[in-house]
Amino acid sequence: MENNNVPKHLYFYSVGLSYKKADAEVRGKFSLDAIAKTRLLEQAKEEGIESLIVTSTCNRTEIYGFAEHPFQLIKLICDNSNGSVDAFQKVGFVYKNQEAISHMFRVGTGLDSQILGDFEIISQIKTSFAHSKSMGLANAFLERLVNAVIQASKKIKNETEISSGATSVSFASVQYIIKNVEDIGNKNILLFGTGKIGRNTCENLVKHTKNEHITLINRTKDKAEKLAGKLNLIVKDYSELHLELQNADVVVVATGAQNPTVDKAILNLKKPLLILDLSIPKNVHENVEELEGVTLIHMDYLSQLTDETLENRKLHIPAAEAIIEEVKEEFVTWTKGRKFAPTINALKEKLNAIKVSELDFQSRKIADFNEAQAEIISNRIIQKITTHFANHLKDDDTMVDESIEWIEKVFKIKAS
C-alpha cells in the first residue's frame, strides 16, 4: 500500500513574489516560461523534493510544496529564472503550513488577484498541478488541497458577485485607450501578441471601439489568423512589425518574450504613438520614451485603475471569505484525520492483539468461559478507547505530532 503520509520533518510552504511588493521589472526577472517550469520540476526531483507545484503569471511567481526549509524552494525559483536570492529576500514571501494553505485559497479564488475577482489564476493552478502530477511530483495532500481550492473558486463564482462586471487588465487597457485617444474608431491599432491577454484585449477593442483598422501580428502567424478570422481583422507577418509600428496610432504589446521586442531603434515615427505593454517580463524597452510623441503605459498602471465595478466587487469579499473558511475547514479536518489515522489504526491493532491474547488465556483458565460475550465487550472497550484518542487528536488545541509520538511510544507501535 502506498504511504502518502508526509514525513514529520517536512513542512508545507508557499514561497514566491507578487505584484504586492514586486514591480513589473522585478517580476519579469523571476518569471518562468514553460521550459523553465519543467526544468524547475526536474531539478526538484533530483534534489529530493517529492511534492510541489509552480505557477508563474504576469502578476506572480509562486511555489507550493513540501520542504525541510523554505530556501530549498526559493533556490528552485532563482536557479531557473533571472532572479537572485538577494532580490527575493527584498520582495518575496514565505508562508508555512496553515498560512500557506490560506494563501493558496485566497490566490485561487481571486481575492489576492491584482484586480479583485479575477479568476484567471485558478486555471493556472489546475495546469500547474497537472504538470506536477504527470512528473510524479504531487502527493495526496497537494491533490486534495488543489481540488478544495477549485471547489471554493467555483462556489464563490456561482454564489457571489465578486467577479461581476468587466474588470480585467485587458478591459482596463481598452478603457484607457478610449479615454485618452480621440476619434479612436478611425485610428490605426496594432496588437502584437495573441496569447490570452492579447486575445481578450483584442475582443474588447472590437467590442468597445467599433474600430475596423485593427492589425494583428504574432510570431506564430496561424494563431493570429485564427483570432482574426473570428473578428474579421487584418493579419501581418512578424517580419513586417517595424513597418506596422510606423503606421500605428496605438500599439498593444502582449507577447511572452523574455526580452524586449520593441525599442526606440525600430521606431521611425511621424505622429504621436500610444504604447500599452501588457507583458511580463516587459516587452517594450523604456528607451522608447526618449522619442518625442511616444507615451508608454504598463499593465501595473492599468491594474490600479478602479471604477464602480471594482468598488461593487469589494462588497462581496465577506461572503467569499466565508465560503473559503467553510471549504478550508473541511480540508483541514481531512488533513488532521489523514495525519493521525495510521496511528489510531496501529493502536487498534495493538489493542486487538492484547484482546486476542487475553481471551485465549482466560478461555483456558475459566470454566464455561463465554468467549462470544467477552469478544463483544472487549471490542466495545477498544472502540471507546480509540475514539477517546481520536477525539484528543482532533482537538484544535492538541499538538498532533507530539501526541502521535507519545501514543506510539507508550503502546510501542509504529504507524504504517
N, C-alpha and C positions, 0 to 999 in steps of 0.2 A: 504493500500500500504506500502510495506517495505521501511523504511528510511535507506538508505545506507550512508547518509552523516556522515562524521567523525566529532565528536564533536570538537568545536573550541579549547578546552584546550588540545587536543591530538596532538602529532606530530609524523611524520613518521621517524623512526630511523633504522639505520643499526649498530649493535654492534657486536663485535667479535674479533678474533685474527687470524693471518695467518702466513705463512712461512716468511713474510717480516720482522717481528720483533720477532717472537717466534720460537725458535728452536724445533726440534722434541720432545725433552723431555717435554718441556712446553706444546706443542700442545697436547701431549699424555694425560697430566693431565686434559685438557679441552675437550677431545674428548667425544662424546656422541654416544653410540650404540643405536640400535633400541628401546630397552626398555627404556633407559634414555630419548630419544626424546619424546616418548609417555608420559612418566611421566612429562616431562617439559611442554608439551601442556596441560595436565590435570591440572597442577599447575597454568599455565597461566589463564585457565578458572576460576579456584577457586579464583584467585586474581583479576578478573575483566578485564583482558586484552582480547579484543574482536577479534583482528586480528593479526596473525603473522605466519611466517614460520621459521623453524630452519634447518640448514644444518650443517653436520659435516663430513668432509673428512680427508684424510691424510694431506692435506695442510691447512685446515681452519676449524674453528667452528664459525658460524655466526647466528644471528637472525635478521630478517627483520620484523618490526612490529610497531604498534601504542602504544604509552605510553605518560603519562604526563611527565615522566622523564626517561632518559636512564637507570638509576640504576635499574628500575623495570625489564628491560630485562637482564641486566648484572647479577642481582641476580638469575634469572632463570637458566642461564648457570652455575653459580657457585654452586647453590643448587643441580644441577643434574649431576655434574661432580666432579672430584677430584681437580679442580682448586679453587683458592681463589680470593677474591676481590683485595687483595694487589697485587697478581701476575698479575691479569688482568690489573690493573692500570699501570703496567710497560710495558706491551706489547700489550694491547688491543687498539681498535679504536672505536670511536663513530662518526657516520655521521648522519646529521639531514636533513630532507626534501629533497631539490634538490640534495644535496651531497649524501644522502642515495640512491636516485633513480639512480644517475650516477654510484655509486659504484656497484649496482646490475647489471647494464648494462655491466660494464667492467668485472665483475666476470663471468657473464653468457655467455659472448662472447669470453672468453679465453684470454682477454687482461691482466687480473690480475692473470692468472694462473702461477704456479711455472715454468712451461715450456710453453712459449708463444704459443698460438694457440691450447692448449689442451682443447677440448670441452666436456670432461667428466663431468664437473660440471653442465652443463645445464640439464642433466638427473637427477642429484641430486636435483636441484631446482624444476623440474617438480614433482618428487616423494614427496618432502617436501610439496609442495603446495597441492597435492592430499591428503596427510596425514592430513594437517590442515583443508582442506575443509570437509573431512569426519567427523571431530570433531566439525564442525561449527565454525571454527576459521579463516575464510577467507572472507573478505568483497569484495565489487565490485572493490574498488581501487586496492587491492592486486591482484585480479584475472586479472584485465586489465594490471597491471604492469608486472606480470609474463608472460602473453601472449605476451606483447610487447618485452620483453627480449628474449623470444623464437623466435619471428619473426626476431629480429635483428641477433640472433645467426645463424639462417638458412640462412639469406641473406648474412652474412659475409662468411659463409662456402661455399656458392654457387658462390658468386661473387668475392671473393678474394682468394689468395693462402696462407693465413696466417696459414692454417693447413696442407699445403703440405709437403711431405717428412715424413719420420718415425722419429719422435722425441717424446718420452714419457719416463717416469721413467722406464717402463719395457724394452723399446728398449735400453735406456742408460745403464741399468744393463747388458744386453746381450753384448753390445759393450764393456763394461768394462771387462767382463769375457773373451771375445775373445782376447782383447789386453793384458791381464795380466796372462792368463793361457796357457802355451804351450801345443800343441797337444790336444786341447780341445775336438776334436772329439772322443778321446779314454778315456776321463776321466769320472768318475762316478759323475753324477749330481743328487742332491736330491732337489726336490721342495716341501716345506712344506707349505700348504695353497693354495686352489684353488678358491679363490674369484676372483674378476675382475682383479686385478693387477697380481695375480698368474696365471690366465688363459692367459692373454696377454703375460706375461714373458715366459710361457711355449711354447706358439705358436712361439714366436720369437727365443727361444732356438732351437727348432726343425728346424725352417726355416734356421737359420744362422749358426748353429754349425754342422749340419748333425750328431749329436750325437745320438747313439742308446742305451745309457746307462742312460737314464733319469728315475728316480723313483719319483712317486707322493705319498704324504701322506696328508690326510686331516682328521680332526676329524670325519666328516661325510663321510664315505668311498664311498657311492654311487655317491657323487659329483665328487670325484677323478676318479672313474671308468668311469663316463660319459665322462670326458675330455680325459682320457687315451684311451678310445675306438676310439675316433676321430683321435688321433695322434699315436696310436699303441705303448703305453708306459706301464711301469710296475707300479702296484699299490700295496702298502703295508699297513697293518693295523697301526693305530695310536699307538698301543701298541709296535710296532717294531721300533719306532722313534729312540730310543737310539742305537739300533743295526745299523740302516741305516746311522746314523751320523758317525759311525766309518768307514764305507765303502766309504763314500763320499770324493771327492776331492773339490767339490763346493756345497755349500748349499744356496738355496734361500728361505728365510722365508718371507711369505706374508699372515700371519694369522690375524684374527680380535680380538685376545685375548686382554684383558685389562691389563694383566701382562705378564712378560717374560716367554716364554715356553722353551727356550734354554739357559742353563747356563753352566759354566765350570764343574759342578758336573756330568753332563750326557755325557761329552766328554772324551773318553779314546783313545787319538789319537796316531797313529803310523806313521803319514805322515802329511805334510802341509795341511791346510784347509782354503779355502776362504769362508767366510760367508757374504752374502748380506742380510741385513734386510730392507725389503720394507714395514714394518708395522708401523702404528701409532695407539696406542702407540707402542714404541719399544718392539719387542718380543724376542730380543736376549739381554741377560744381558751383560753389558760391562765387566764383570769379565772374559769372555772368552778370552779377550786379554792378560790375565795374563799367558795363556798357550803358550808355545813355538810353533811357526809354524802357529798360528791362525791369520788370517787377517780379521778384521770386517769392512765392508763398509755399511754406512747407506744411505737411499734414499736421504737425504738432500745433500750429497756429489754428488751423481749421478745426481741430478737435476741441479747442477752447471756446468755439462759438456756441453760445447757449441761446435757446429760444423757448417759446412757450411749451413746445413739445417736451423738451428736456425737463422743465420745471414740473410738468404734469407727471412725468415718469417718477420723479422723486417721491411723489405722494404714495407710490406703491411699494416703496422699499420695505416698510414694516411687514407687509403681507408676504413679500418674497422671503424675508429673513425668517418668518415663522415657518414657512414651508421648508426652508433649509434645515432649521432646527429639528423639525419632525423627521425628515428623511435621515439626517445625520444621527439622530438618537437611535434609529433602527440599526444603522450601520455600526455604531459604537457598541450596542448591545450584542450584535453578531460577533464583533471582534473580541469582546470580552469572553463570550461563550466559547469561541474558537480557541482562545488562548488557554483557558483552563479545562476545557472538555477532556483532553487527553489525560490530565492529572486525575480528574474525577473518575474517568473510566478505569484508570490504573488502580485507584483507591477501591473502586467497586470490585475489581478482580481480586485484590488482596483480601478484602473482607469476605468475599465468596470462598476463597481458598481456606481462610480461617474457619469459616462456617462448615465447609465440607469435612475438614479435619476433625472438628469438634463433634459434628453429628456422627461421624464414623466411630469416634472414641466412645461417645455416650451410648450409641446403639449396642456396642459390645459390653458395656458396663451395666446398663439399666435393663432390667427385665421388662418385657411388654413396652419397650420404648416406641412411642408413636412418631416415627420419622417424618411422616407426611405433615403432621401438625407443626413439628419443630421446624420443618422446611419453610412453611408459610410464615411462622413467627419470625424466624431468622431473616427471611427476605424483606419483611416489613421493617425490621430494625435497620438492616443495611440501607434500605431506601431512605429512611428518615435521617440516618447519619450522613449519607452522601448529599442529601438535599440541604442539610444544615451547612455543610461545607460549600456547596454550590451557591447558596444564598449569601454566605460570607464573601465569596469571591466576586459576586455580582454587585456588592455594595459599593457605592461611589467613593466611600472613604477608605476602601481597602487598598493596600499596596499589593497588587495582584502578584507581581513577580516574587516578592518576599514571602507571601503566603504560600504560593505554589512550592517554593523551595523548602519552606518549613514542613508542609504536608508530606512532601516526598522524602524528607529526612526522617521524620517521625515514623512513618509507615514503611520506610525502606523500599520505596517504589521508584520506578523511572517511567515517565510518560513516554509512549511510543509515538 
